[in-house]
Amino acid sequence: MHVAVSPLAERDLEAIGDYIAEDNPSRAVSFIAELRIQCATIAKAPQAYRVRPELGEGIRSCAHGNYVIFFTATKARLTIVRVLHGAMDIPAQFTGGASG
């Protein structure tokens, strides 16, 4: 299965990395790598993860540490939609109601 990362999710990953790097640059690199590995793991069985209809059609989620990976999946493609901190107002991130 092909794993694609949306431009918005790429921005999320960059922001996460920048935030962690303020205190620990090497951990920032390793944590972003962990998130990308988790995305590859999701691709093996995307239907096993929680459905999130309140966020949009076909959206599912997977927690990793304090962060949540949001994605959609078809038979051929997994699309990472967002990667957000679990403490955020997540519905607002999907409706554009808050900036984080």
N, CA and C atoms as an extended XYZ file, in Angstrom:
300
Properties=species:S:1:pos:R:3:atomname:S:1:resname:S:1:resid:I:1 pbc="F F F"
N         0.839       -1.183        0.000 N   MET     1
C         0.000        0.000        0.000 CA  MET     1
C         0.888        1.252        0.000 C   MET     1
N         0.541        2.188       -0.843 N   HIS     2
C         1.280        3.449       -0.917 CA  HIS     2
C         0.864        4.354        0.237 C   HIS     2
N         1.833        4.966        0.909 N   VAL     3
C         1.553        5.914        1.984 CA  VAL     3
C         1.857        7.317        1.477 C   VAL     3
N         0.839        8.174        1.510 N   ALA     4
C         0.996        9.566        1.104 CA  ALA     4
C         0.765       10.451        2.324 C   ALA     4
N         1.506       11.542        2.391 N   VAL     5
C         1.352       12.493        3.488 CA  VAL     5
C         0.872       13.806        2.881 C   VAL     5
N        -0.281       14.276        3.343 N   SER     6
C        -0.837       15.515        2.805 CA  SER     6
C         0.080       16.691        3.138 C   SER     6
N        -0.003       17.762        2.361 N   PRO     7
C         0.801       18.953        2.687 CA  PRO     7
C         0.529       19.473        4.100 C   PRO     7
N        -0.712       19.409        4.540 N   LEU     8
C        -1.052       19.866        5.885 CA  LEU     8
C        -0.392       18.977        6.940 C   LEU     8
N        -0.403       17.670        6.723 N   ALA     9
C         0.256       16.753        7.658 CA  ALA     9
C         1.767       16.959        7.644 C   ALA     9
N         2.347       17.263        6.490 N   GLU    10
C         3.791       17.562        6.436 CA  GLU    10
C         4.095       18.794        7.279 C   GLU    10
N         3.223       19.805        7.210 N   ARG    11
C         3.400       21.002        8.043 CA  ARG    11
C         3.276       20.648        9.516 C   ARG    11
N         2.318       19.759        9.845 N   ASP    12
C         2.172       19.311       11.231 CA  ASP    12
C         3.463       18.665       11.716 C   ASP    12
N         4.025       17.771       10.910 N   LEU    13
C         5.256       17.080       11.294 CA  LEU    13
C         6.405       18.066       11.478 C   LEU    13
N         6.491       19.033       10.599 N   GLU    14
C         7.548       20.037       10.708 CA  GLU    14
C         7.388       20.837       12.000 C   GLU    14
N         6.151       21.215       12.322 N   ALA    15
C         5.898       21.981       13.546 CA  ALA    15
C         6.205       21.150       14.789 C   ALA    15
N         5.848       19.876       14.763 N   ILE    16
C         6.155       18.983       15.887 CA  ILE    16
C         7.664       18.888       16.065 C   ILE    16
N         8.363       18.673       14.965 N   GLY    17
C         9.822       18.583       15.020 CA  GLY    17
C        10.451       19.859       15.548 C   GLY    17
N         9.961       21.001       15.070 N   ASP    18
C        10.494       22.290       15.531 CA  ASP    18
C        10.266       22.470       17.029 C   ASP    18
N         9.074       22.089       17.503 N   TYR    19
C         8.743       22.246       18.915 CA  TYR    19
C         9.657       21.375       19.779 C   TYR    19
N         9.812       20.122       19.422 N   ILE    20
C        10.656       19.214       20.206 CA  ILE    20
C        12.116       19.657       20.133 C   ILE    20
N        12.534       20.157       18.974 N   ALA    21
C        13.931       20.565       18.776 CA  ALA    21
C        14.340       21.739       19.665 C   ALA    21
N        13.369       22.513       20.129 N   GLU    22
C        13.698       23.625       21.025 CA  GLU    22
C        14.421       23.114       22.266 C   GLU    22
N        14.052       21.931       22.747 N   ASP    23
C        14.677       21.349       23.933 CA  ASP    23
C        15.652       20.229       23.616 C   ASP    23
N        15.390       19.490       22.526 N   ASN    24
C        16.186       18.301       22.260 CA  ASN    24
C        16.203       18.007       20.761 C   ASN    24
N        17.136       18.623       20.022 N   PRO    25
C        17.166       18.446       18.564 CA  PRO    25
C        17.282       16.992       18.104 C   PRO    25
N        18.069       16.182       18.786 N   SER    26
C        18.217       14.794       18.334 CA  SER    26
C        16.930       14.009       18.563 C   SER    26
N        16.221       14.311       19.649 N   ARG    27
C        14.947       13.634       19.901 CA  ARG    27
C        13.910       14.056       18.877 C   ARG    27
N        13.974       15.287       18.431 N   ALA    28
C        13.040       15.752       17.402 CA  ALA    28
C        13.170       14.895       16.153 C   ALA    28
N        14.382       14.655       15.735 N   VAL    29
C        14.620       13.844       14.537 CA  VAL    29
C        14.123       12.416       14.749 C   VAL    29
N        14.440       11.837       15.908 N   SER    30
C        14.036       10.449       16.137 CA  SER    30
C        12.528       10.327       16.312 C   SER    30
N        11.877       11.309       16.914 N   PHE    31
C        10.434       11.218       17.105 CA  PHE    31
C         9.697       11.341       15.776 C   PHE    31
N        10.136       12.237       14.915 N   ILE    32
C         9.507       12.358       13.594 CA  ILE    32
C         9.700       11.056       12.822 C   ILE    32
N        10.870       10.436       12.957 N   ALA    33
C        11.089        9.130       12.318 CA  ALA    33
C        10.123        8.098       12.882 C   ALA    33
N         9.903        8.111       14.193 N   GLU    34
C         8.945        7.178       14.811 CA  GLU    34
C         7.539        7.391       14.254 C   GLU    34
N         7.137        8.649       14.106 N   LEU    35
C         5.814        8.928       13.560 CA  LEU    35
C         5.691        8.390       12.134 C   LEU    35
N         6.735        8.558       11.338 N   ARG    36
C         6.702        8.052        9.956 CA  ARG    36
C         6.661        6.519        9.935 C   ARG    36
N         7.382        5.885       10.847 N   ILE    37
C         7.331        4.420       10.956 CA  ILE    37
C         5.920        3.976       11.359 C   ILE    37
N         5.311        4.710       12.287 N   GLN    38
C         3.941        4.387       12.702 CA  GLN    38
C         2.995        4.479       11.512 C   GLN    38
N         3.198        5.447       10.641 N   CYS    39
C         2.363        5.571        9.444 CA  CYS    39
C         2.497        4.331        8.565 C   CYS    39
N         3.707        3.823        8.434 N   ALA    40
C         3.923        2.601        7.656 CA  ALA    40
C         3.246        1.413        8.330 C   ALA    40
N         3.249        1.381        9.652 N   THR    41
C         2.578        0.311       10.392 CA  THR    41
C         1.067        0.378       10.169 C   THR    41
N         0.510        1.569       10.195 N   ILE    42
C        -0.921        1.753        9.947 CA  ILE    42
C        -1.292        1.168        8.583 C   ILE    42
N        -0.432        1.370        7.598 N   ALA    43
C        -0.716        0.917        6.237 CA  ALA    43
C        -0.896       -0.596        6.148 C   ALA    43
N        -0.357       -1.332        7.099 N   LYS    44
C        -0.484       -2.794        7.080 CA  LYS    44
C        -1.898       -3.249        7.403 C   LYS    44
N        -2.639       -2.480        8.214 N   ALA    45
C        -4.013       -2.841        8.596 CA  ALA    45
C        -4.798       -1.592        8.981 C   ALA    45
N        -5.033       -0.689        8.040 N   PRO    46
C        -5.679        0.582        8.391 CA  PRO    46
C        -7.081        0.416        8.968 C   PRO    46
N        -7.776       -0.635        8.601 N   GLN    47
C        -9.141       -0.831        9.086 CA  GLN    47
C        -9.187       -1.184       10.575 C   GLN    47
N        -8.040       -1.488       11.156 N   ALA    48
C        -7.985       -1.855       12.570 CA  ALA    48
C        -8.044       -0.637       13.493 C   ALA    48
N        -7.946        0.551       12.929 N   TYR    49
C        -7.879        1.759       13.747 CA  TYR    49
C        -9.234        2.440       13.874 C   TYR    49
N        -9.344        3.276       14.890 N   ARG    50
C       -10.604        3.929       15.267 CA  ARG    50
C       -11.161        4.808       14.153 C   ARG    50
N       -12.430        4.620       13.865 N   VAL    51
C       -13.140        5.453       12.899 CA  VAL    51
C       -13.509        6.765       13.594 C   VAL    51
N       -13.341        7.884       12.879 N   ARG    52
C       -13.612        9.214       13.452 CA  ARG    52
C       -14.609        9.984       12.578 C   ARG    52
N       -15.864        9.510       12.517 N   PRO    53
C       -16.836       10.167       11.630 CA  PRO    53
C       -17.111       11.624       11.985 C   PRO    53
N       -16.854       11.996       13.247 N   GLU    54
C       -17.085       13.388       13.643 CA  GLU    54
C       -16.087       14.346       12.989 C   GLU    54
N       -15.014       13.799       12.414 N   LEU    55
C       -13.979       14.633       11.796 CA  LEU    55
C       -14.077       14.667       10.278 C   LEU    55
N       -14.824       13.737        9.706 N   GLY    56
C       -14.959       13.696        8.260 CA  GLY    56
C       -15.129       12.269        7.777 C   GLY    56
N       -15.637       12.149        6.592 N   GLU    57
C       -15.904       10.832        6.025 CA  GLU    57
C       -14.616       10.042        5.811 C   GLU    57
N       -14.587        8.825        6.345 N   GLY    58
C       -13.471        7.922        6.128 CA  GLY    58
C       -12.248        8.186        6.992 C   GLY    58
N       -12.315        9.151        7.896 N   ILE    59
C       -11.145        9.461        8.720 CA  ILE    59
C       -11.051        8.478        9.882 C   ILE    59
N        -9.827        8.012       10.117 N   ARG    60
C        -9.506        7.128       11.231 CA  ARG    60
C        -8.344        7.750       11.989 C   ARG    60
N        -8.079        7.226       13.202 N   SER    61
C        -6.978        7.792       13.976 CA  SER    61
C        -6.177        6.707       14.674 C   SER    61
N        -4.931        7.063       14.960 N   CYS    62
C        -4.001        6.190       15.672 CA  CYS    62
C        -3.155        7.073       16.585 C   CYS    62
N        -3.181        6.770       17.883 N   ALA    63
C        -2.368        7.534       18.828 CA  ALA    63
C        -0.929        7.041       18.798 C   ALA    63
N        -0.002        7.981       18.950 N   HIS    64
C         1.421        7.662       19.092 CA  HIS    64
C         1.992        8.656       20.090 C   HIS    64
N         2.278        8.176       21.291 N   GLY    65
C         2.703        9.088       22.348 CA  GLY    65
C         1.594       10.077       22.622 C   GLY    65
N         1.932       11.352       22.697 N   ASN    66
C         0.937       12.400       22.933 CA  ASN    66
C         0.284       12.891       21.652 C   ASN    66
N         0.632       12.292       20.528 N   TYR    67
C         0.140       12.747       19.236 CA  TYR    67
C        -0.836       11.750       18.640 C   TYR    67
N        -1.659       12.243       17.729 N   VAL    68
C        -2.633       11.398       17.055 CA  VAL    68
C        -2.457       11.579       15.549 C   VAL    68
N        -2.344       10.451       14.864 N   ILE    69
C        -2.216       10.438       13.404 CA  ILE    69
C        -3.613       10.220       12.836 C   ILE    69
N        -4.055       11.118       11.965 N   PHE    70
C        -5.361       11.009       11.325 CA  PHE    70
C        -5.142       10.655        9.867 C   PHE    70
N        -5.931        9.702        9.360 N   PHE    71
C        -5.693        9.211        8.003 CA  PHE    71
C        -6.964        8.718        7.349 C   PHE    71
N        -6.888        8.577        6.036 N   THR    72
C        -7.920        7.895        5.263 CA  THR    72
C        -7.220        6.763        4.514 C   THR    72
N        -7.989        5.758        4.130 N   ALA    73
C        -7.387        4.617        3.444 CA  ALA    73
C        -8.316        4.063        2.373 C   ALA    73
N        -7.700        3.688        1.256 N   THR    74
C        -8.380        2.905        0.229 CA  THR    74
C        -7.585        1.609        0.108 C   THR    74
N        -7.970        0.748       -0.805 N   LYS    75
C        -7.221       -0.510       -0.958 CA  LYS    75
C        -5.777       -0.270       -1.365 C   LYS    75
N        -5.534        0.800       -2.108 N   ALA    76
C        -4.198        1.030       -2.652 CA  ALA    76
C        -3.410        2.142       -1.965 C   ALA    76
N        -4.076        2.976       -1.193 N   ARG    77
C        -3.402        4.183       -0.697 CA  ARG    77
C        -3.839        4.543        0.720 C   ARG    77
N        -2.862        4.873        1.542 N   LEU    78
C        -3.100        5.428        2.871 CA  LEU    78
C        -2.680        6.891        2.794 C   LEU    78
N        -3.582        7.788        3.161 N   THR    79
C        -3.259        9.210        3.144 CA  THR    79
C        -3.266        9.733        4.572 C   THR    79
N        -2.122       10.235        5.013 N   ILE    80
C        -2.015       10.857        6.323 CA  ILE    80
C        -2.573       12.274        6.156 C   ILE    80
N        -3.643       12.553        6.896 N   VAL    81
C        -4.351       13.827        6.745 CA  VAL    81
C        -3.797       14.881        7.691 C   VAL    81
N        -3.623       14.512        8.967 N   ARG    82
C        -3.091       15.422        9.984 CA  ARG    82
C        -2.328       14.608       11.012 C   ARG    82
N        -1.422       15.279       11.733 N   VAL    83
C        -0.734       14.709       12.894 CA  VAL    83
C        -0.795       15.800       13.953 C   VAL    83
N        -1.607       15.564       14.999 N   LEU    84
C        -1.898       16.614       15.969 CA  LEU    84
C        -1.629       16.147       17.391 C   LEU    84
N        -1.306       17.097       18.260 N   HIS    85
C        -1.151       16.785       19.678 CA  HIS    85
C        -2.532       16.469       20.242 C   HIS    85
N        -2.618       15.439       21.060 N   GLY    86
C        -3.888       15.001       21.602 CA  GLY    86
C        -4.601       16.021       22.464 C   GLY    86
N        -3.880       17.007       22.995 N   ALA    87
C        -4.496       18.021       23.848 CA  ALA    87
C        -5.140       19.155       23.050 C   ALA    87
N        -4.936       19.169       21.749 N   MET    88
C        -5.513       20.228       20.923 CA  MET    88
C        -7.025       20.060       20.802 C   MET    88
N        -7.694       21.106       20.386 N   ASP    89
C        -9.109       21.024       20.027 CA  ASP    89
C        -9.143       20.418       18.627 C   ASP    89
N        -9.158       19.094       18.590 N   ILE    90
C        -9.011       18.392       17.313 CA  ILE    90
C       -10.150       18.677       16.343 C   ILE    90
N       -11.414       18.644       16.760 N   PRO    91
C       -12.469       18.982       15.788 CA  PRO    91
C       -12.270       20.351       15.145 C   PRO    91
N       -11.786       21.310       15.921 N   ALA    92
C       -11.544       22.645       15.361 CA  ALA    92
C       -10.450       22.614       14.300 C   ALA    92
N        -9.491       21.721       14.436 N   GLN    93
C        -8.411       21.616       13.445 CA  GLN    93
C        -8.946       21.103       12.102 C   GLN    93
N       -10.025       20.334       12.152 N   PHE    94
C       -10.612       19.792       10.926 CA  PHE    94
C       -11.634       20.735       10.307 C   PHE    94
N       -12.174       21.651       11.106 N   THR    95
C       -13.165       22.580       10.576 CA  THR    95
C       -12.566       23.946       10.302 C   THR    95
N       -11.296       24.141       10.692 N   GLY    96
C       -10.662       25.424       10.481 CA  GLY    96
C       -11.019       26.445       11.546 C   GLY    96
N       -11.612       25.982       12.663 N   GLY    97
C       -12.070       26.891       13.689 CA  GLY    97
C       -11.012       27.379       14.659 C   GLY    97
N        -9.817       26.742       14.634 N   ALA    98
C        -8.754       27.158       15.559 CA  ALA    98
C        -7.411       26.979       14.876 C   ALA    98
N        -6.439       27.692       15.370 N   SER    99
C        -5.108       27.609       14.746 CA  SER    99
C        -4.131       26.834       15.603 C   SER    99
N        -4.580       26.135       16.616 N   GLY   100
C        -3.699       25.275       17.361 CA  GLY   100
C        -3.457       25.764       18.714 C   GLY   100
